[in-house]
Amino acid sequence: MRTALIRITARLTAVTLIGGAAVLGAGTLPAHAATGTVVTDSGTGVTIRSGNATTFGAVGTQPNGPVEIDCQLYGEPVTGKYGRSLIWDHVPGKGYISDAYVNTGSSGLVAPLCTSNPRADKAIAWYSARNGSTAFQGYCEMAAENSYGKTGIYASAKANWNDAVARGAAHRGDLNPPKGALVFWDLAAPYGHVGVARGDGYFWATSVGGKIGLAKLPYFNSYLGWAWPNF
């Protein structure tokens, strides 16, 4: 039985990324790759959502008790019965529930990483819609947070990176960040720089040719690595 510790994970561990879409009603994932037990203080179960954040619409309720999980992914942090977690579980044929309310016997991933990431798609779309804009020059951290519907979380990109390092969530020097991961550089001391990975070796960020743009990693000097958004 796991304890209610802060559940922010940075390791992709040895979980295998498999083919197929992890979305409602589609994909070639197995019926279930893992099982868990939903536990809520209210006893009414946990909300099932259409994506991996509380901003996505509710599509049902997963009652307390056993639940099948076909894949997992990182998303908006939620604090629940088992502490704070970035992990969301995909329930076959239903949608996503926060792992903060699921006892899987682990604080990390116990199922394959989902090949779809609705929250990351929204963040990438935010940048794409602002391609060429100079509105966020000098405010790369604000842009990254705004792309995820957040603001005022960290004072700078370097503060964000330093927090990831302190939490053990930083993937230093890795030039293959997954879609939706934040990518960091040690630029413009002491502020740093941050963007959002597209998952194919490219990233969106401010200051790409003096504006919001798409570029191939590492692009800037002093690349630090990547981490999942902690917001």
C-alpha positions in Angstrom: 0.0 0.0 0.0 1.6 3.2 -1.0 1.6 6.2 1.3 0.4 9.7 0.6 3.7 11.2 -0.4 4.3 14.0 -2.9 4.0 12.1 -6.1 5.9 14.0 -8.7 7.8 11.6 -10.9 10.5 12.3 -13.5 11.5 8.8 -14.5 9.9 7.1 -17.5 11.4 4.0 -15.9 11.4 0.8 -17.9 7.8 1.2 -19.1 7.7 0.4 -22.8 6.1 2.8 -25.2 3.9 0.8 -27.5 2.0 1.6 -30.6 -1.6 2.6 -30.9 -3.7 5.5 -29.7 -4.6 5.8 -26.1 -7.8 7.8 -26.7 -11.4 7.0 -26.1 -12.7 4.3 -28.4 -9.5 3.9 -30.4 -6.1 2.2 -30.5 -4.5 -1.2 -30.2 -3.5 -1.1 -26.6 -4.4 -4.3 -24.5 -7.6 -4.4 -22.6 -5.7 -3.5 -19.5 -2.0 -3.3 -18.8 -2.4 -2.8 -15.1 -5.0 -2.6 -12.4 -5.5 -0.3 -9.4 -8.1 0.5 -6.8 -9.9 3.9 -6.7 -10.1 5.3 -3.2 -11.8 8.6 -2.3 -12.7 9.9 1.1 -16.2 10.7 -0.2 -16.7 7.1 -1.4 -18.4 8.5 -4.6 -15.5 7.7 -6.9 -13.3 9.9 -9.1 -14.3 12.0 -12.0 -13.4 10.6 -15.5 -12.3 13.4 -17.9 -11.7 13.6 -21.6 -8.1 14.6 -21.1 -5.3 14.7 -18.6 -6.3 17.9 -16.7 -9.2 19.1 -14.6 -9.9 21.6 -17.4 -11.1 18.8 -19.6 -14.8 18.0 -19.5 -16.2 15.3 -17.2 -17.4 12.2 -19.0 -18.4 10.1 -16.1 -17.4 8.8 -12.7 -15.1 5.8 -11.8 -16.5 4.4 -8.6 -14.4 3.3 -5.7 -13.0 -0.1 -6.2 -10.9 -2.0 -8.8 -10.1 -0.2 -12.1 -8.4 -1.4 -15.3 -5.6 0.9 -16.7 -4.4 0.4 -20.3 -1.9 3.3 -20.3 -0.7 6.3 -18.3 0.6 9.7 -19.0 1.8 12.9 -17.3 -0.6 15.8 -16.9 -1.9 18.5 -14.5 -0.8 17.8 -10.9 -3.7 16.8 -8.6 -3.6 16.3 -4.9 -5.8 13.4 -3.8 -6.0 10.4 -1.5 -2.4 9.4 -2.3 -0.8 12.8 -2.3 0.2 14.9 -5.2 0.6 13.3 -8.6 1.3 14.3 -12.2 0.2 10.9 -13.4 -3.1 10.3 -15.1 -4.5 6.8 -15.8 -6.5 6.0 -18.9 -9.5 3.7 -18.3 -10.3 1.7 -21.4 -13.3 3.0 -23.2 -13.9 5.7 -20.7 -11.3 8.4 -20.3 -8.7 9.7 -17.8 -8.6 9.7 -14.0 -6.0 11.3 -11.7 -3.7 8.7 -10.3 -3.8 10.7 -7.0 -6.9 8.7 -6.2 -5.7 5.3 -7.4 -3.8 2.7 -5.4 -1.6 1.0 -8.0 1.1 -0.1 -5.5 3.5 2.5 -6.9 4.0 6.2 -7.0 5.4 5.9 -10.6 4.2 4.5 -13.9 2.8 0.9 -13.8 1.4 0.8 -17.4 2.7 1.8 -20.9 3.0 5.5 -21.6 -0.1 6.6 -23.6 0.7 7.7 -27.1 -1.8 10.5 -26.9 -1.5 13.5 -24.6 -4.5 15.9 -24.9 -3.0 18.5 -22.5 0.3 18.6 -24.4 -1.7 19.0 -27.7 -3.4 22.1 -26.3 -0.1 23.6 -25.2 1.5 23.1 -28.6 -1.6 24.5 -30.3 -1.3 27.6 -28.0 2.2 28.3 -29.4 1.2 27.4 -33.0 -1.6 30.0 -32.9 0.9 32.7 -31.8 3.6 31.8 -34.3 5.5 34.9 -35.2 4.3 36.9 -32.2 6.7 39.1 -30.3 4.2 39.6 -27.4 6.1 37.3 -25.0 9.7 38.4 -25.8 11.5 38.4 -22.4 8.7 36.3 -20.9 9.5 32.7 -21.9 8.4 31.2 -18.6 5.1 33.1 -18.8 4.5 31.8 -22.3 5.2 28.2 -21.3 2.9 28.5 -18.3 0.2 30.2 -20.3 0.3 27.5 -22.9 -0.8 25.1 -20.1 -3.4 27.5 -18.9 -1.4 28.6 -15.9 0.5 31.8 -14.8 2.7 33.1 -12.0 4.0 29.6 -11.0 7.8 30.3 -11.3 9.7 33.5 -11.3 11.8 32.4 -14.3 12.7 29.5 -16.5 15.8 28.9 -14.4 13.8 28.7 -11.2 11.5 26.2 -12.9 14.5 24.1 -14.0 16.2 24.3 -10.6 13.0 23.1 -9.0 12.9 20.1 -11.4 16.5 19.3 -10.5 15.7 19.5 -6.8 12.7 17.2 -7.2 14.7 14.7 -9.2 12.5 15.3 -12.2 15.1 16.8 -14.6 16.3 14.8 -17.6 19.7 16.5 -18.1 21.0 16.8 -21.6 18.4 14.6 -23.2 17.7 15.8 -26.7 14.6 13.5 -27.1 12.0 15.0 -24.9 8.5 13.6 -25.2 5.6 15.8 -26.5 4.5 18.4 -24.0 7.7 18.3 -21.9 9.3 21.6 -21.0 12.8 22.1 -22.5 15.4 24.4 -20.8 18.5 26.4 -21.6 21.0 28.2 -19.4 20.6 31.5 -21.2 20.1 35.2 -20.2 21.5 34.7 -16.7 20.0 34.4 -14.2 16.7 33.9 -16.0 17.3 30.9 -18.3 15.0 30.0 -21.2 12.2 27.5 -21.7 10.0 26.1 -24.4 7.6 23.2 -25.0 8.7 20.1 -26.9 6.7 18.8 -29.9 7.8 15.3 -29.4 9.7 14.9 -32.7 12.9 16.7 -31.9 11.4 20.2 -32.4 10.1 22.7 -29.8 8.1 25.8 -29.6 9.4 28.8 -27.7 9.9 32.6 -27.6 13.1 34.1 -29.0 13.2 31.9 -32.0 14.4 34.5 -34.5 13.2 37.2 -32.1 9.6 35.8 -31.9 7.5 32.7 -31.0 8.6 30.0 -33.4 9.4 26.4 -34.0 13.0 25.1 -34.1 14.9 21.9 -33.9 16.7 21.0 -30.6 19.1 22.1 -29.2 19.0 25.4 -31.3 20.2 27.7 -28.5 23.5 27.2 -26.7 23.7 25.8 -23.1 20.9 23.3 -23.4 20.0 21.9 -20.0 17.4 19.2 -20.6 13.7 18.6 -20.1 11.1 18.0 -17.4 7.4 17.5 -17.3 5.5 20.7 -16.3 5.0 20.8 -12.6 1.8 22.9 -13.0 
